[in-house]
Amino acid sequence: MLPTHNAYGQWPASGEIDIVESRGNDASCAAGGRNKFGSTLHWGPGYPADAWDKAHAEYTSETGDLSDDFHIYGLDWTEEHIITTIDGKTVLDFQFDDDMFTKGGFDKAYNNPWQYETDKSAPFNQEFYLIFNVAVGGASDYWPDG
């Protein structure tokens, strides 16, 4: 469950860090299953303006089903970057090299919720709940085969 209001307002203005976003299906799922996962940062001035696609990377296991063994998932979060890993291998490497409103490419018609921040990493400069998401069903584009 996600809170609906944080330091910068409604989702996704306060950001979201998904270390793992995974489907619980087997690998026969057209979009991938337990053999694959994504790491994603969500941020934007308000729904539906979410720049997740600029901070998303996917990992596919070379040995098959990730549930067949234990794995070490990592997060390196500094003022300069957020990096996620599995078993020491980098999955997502996101650098805070520009302010997040500019980096997100948001239309200037949107209110910039981080306009008074001097820290380029805002909204990723606050406390967070870190998410390990194992999705088990739904009817969104995350499930292209229904």
C-alpha positions as CSV (number, residue, x, y, z in Angstrom):
1,M,0.0,0.0,0.0
2,L,1.3,3.4,-0.9
3,P,0.5,6.6,1.0
4,T,-1.4,9.1,-1.1
5,H,0.3,12.2,0.1
6,N,4.0,12.8,0.9
7,A,6.5,15.6,1.1
8,Y,5.7,17.0,-2.4
9,G,2.1,16.1,-2.8
10,Q,0.1,13.3,-4.5
11,W,1.7,10.4,-6.4
12,P,4.0,10.6,-8.3
13,A,5.2,14.0,-7.2
14,S,6.8,12.5,-4.0
15,G,8.5,9.8,-6.0
16,E,8.5,6.0,-5.8
17,I,11.4,3.6,-5.8
18,D,10.7,0.1,-7.1
19,I,13.8,-2.0,-6.6
20,V,11.9,-4.9,-8.1
21,E,8.7,-5.0,-10.3
22,S,8.0,-8.6,-11.3
23,R,5.2,-10.7,-12.7
24,G,4.5,-13.9,-10.8
25,N,3.9,-15.9,-13.9
26,D,6.2,-18.5,-15.4
27,A,8.5,-17.4,-18.3
28,S,5.8,-18.3,-20.9
29,C,4.0,-15.0,-20.1
30,A,4.5,-12.9,-23.2
31,A,6.0,-10.0,-21.2
32,G,8.1,-12.2,-19.0
33,G,7.5,-13.9,-15.6
34,R,9.6,-15.1,-12.7
35,N,12.6,-15.1,-15.1
36,K,12.6,-11.3,-15.3
37,F,12.0,-8.1,-13.4
38,G,12.3,-4.4,-13.7
39,S,13.7,-1.6,-11.5
40,T,11.8,1.7,-11.8
41,L,11.7,5.2,-10.4
42,H,8.4,7.0,-10.6
43,W,8.2,10.8,-10.5
44,G,6.2,13.6,-12.0
45,P,4.1,16.7,-11.2
46,G,0.9,14.6,-10.9
47,Y,-0.9,11.7,-12.4
48,P,-0.8,10.8,-15.3
49,A,2.5,12.8,-15.8
50,D,5.0,10.1,-14.6
51,A,8.5,9.9,-16.2
52,W,9.0,6.2,-15.2
53,D,10.1,5.3,-18.7
54,K,13.2,7.5,-18.3
55,A,14.2,5.6,-15.2
56,H,13.4,2.0,-15.9
57,A,15.6,-1.0,-16.7
58,E,14.9,-4.7,-17.0
59,Y,16.9,-7.8,-16.0
60,T,16.4,-11.3,-17.4
61,S,17.9,-14.2,-15.7
62,E,20.4,-16.3,-17.7
63,T,19.6,-19.4,-15.7
64,G,15.8,-19.3,-15.9
65,D,13.4,-18.9,-13.0
66,L,14.6,-16.4,-10.4
67,S,12.5,-18.2,-7.7
68,D,14.7,-21.3,-8.1
69,D,17.4,-19.8,-5.9
70,F,18.2,-17.0,-3.4
71,H,19.4,-13.7,-4.8
72,I,20.8,-10.5,-3.3
73,Y,19.0,-7.4,-4.5
74,G,20.8,-4.1,-3.8
75,L,20.1,-0.4,-3.8
76,D,22.9,2.3,-3.8
77,W,21.2,5.6,-3.2
78,T,23.3,8.8,-3.0
79,E,22.9,12.5,-3.8
80,E,24.4,11.7,-7.3
81,H,22.5,8.5,-8.3
82,I,20.2,5.6,-7.6
83,I,21.6,2.2,-8.7
84,T,19.8,-1.2,-8.3
85,T,21.6,-4.5,-8.5
86,I,21.0,-8.2,-8.4
87,D,23.8,-10.5,-7.2
88,G,26.2,-7.6,-7.8
89,K,25.1,-6.9,-11.4
90,T,23.8,-3.4,-12.2
91,V,20.2,-3.3,-13.3
92,L,19.3,0.4,-13.2
93,D,21.9,3.2,-13.1
94,F,20.1,6.5,-12.8
95,Q,22.1,9.7,-12.4
96,F,20.9,13.0,-10.9
97,D,22.7,15.1,-13.5
98,D,19.8,17.6,-14.0
99,D,16.8,18.7,-12.0
100,M,14.1,16.1,-12.1
101,F,11.5,18.4,-13.8
102,T,13.9,19.0,-16.7
103,K,15.0,15.4,-16.7
104,G,11.4,14.3,-16.9
105,G,10.7,16.5,-19.9
106,F,7.5,17.8,-18.4
107,D,5.5,20.4,-20.2
108,K,5.9,23.9,-18.6
109,A,2.1,24.0,-18.3
110,Y,2.5,21.6,-15.3
111,N,3.3,23.0,-11.9
112,N,6.9,22.0,-10.8
113,P,6.5,20.5,-7.3
114,W,10.3,20.7,-6.8
115,Q,10.8,24.3,-8.0
116,Y,12.1,25.6,-4.7
117,E,14.5,22.7,-4.2
118,T,18.3,23.2,-4.5
119,D,18.9,19.5,-4.5
120,K,18.7,18.1,-8.1
121,S,17.5,14.7,-6.8
122,A,14.2,16.0,-5.4
123,P,11.8,14.2,-4.9
124,F,14.4,11.4,-4.2
125,N,15.8,13.4,-1.3
126,Q,13.2,12.3,1.3
127,E,12.6,9.2,3.3
128,F,11.0,6.4,1.3
129,Y,9.3,3.0,1.5
130,L,11.3,0.8,-0.8
131,I,9.2,-1.5,-3.0
132,F,9.6,-5.2,-4.0
133,N,6.6,-5.7,-6.2
134,V,5.5,-9.2,-7.3
135,A,2.3,-8.6,-9.4
136,V,-0.1,-11.5,-9.6
137,G,-2.7,-10.3,-12.0
138,G,-4.6,-7.5,-13.6
139,A,-5.9,-5.9,-16.7
140,S,-3.4,-3.1,-17.5
141,D,-0.8,-2.9,-20.2
142,Y,1.6,-4.6,-17.7
143,W,-0.4,-7.7,-18.7
144,P,-0.4,-7.6,-22.5
145,D,-1.9,-11.1,-22.8
146,G,-4.6,-10.4,-20.2
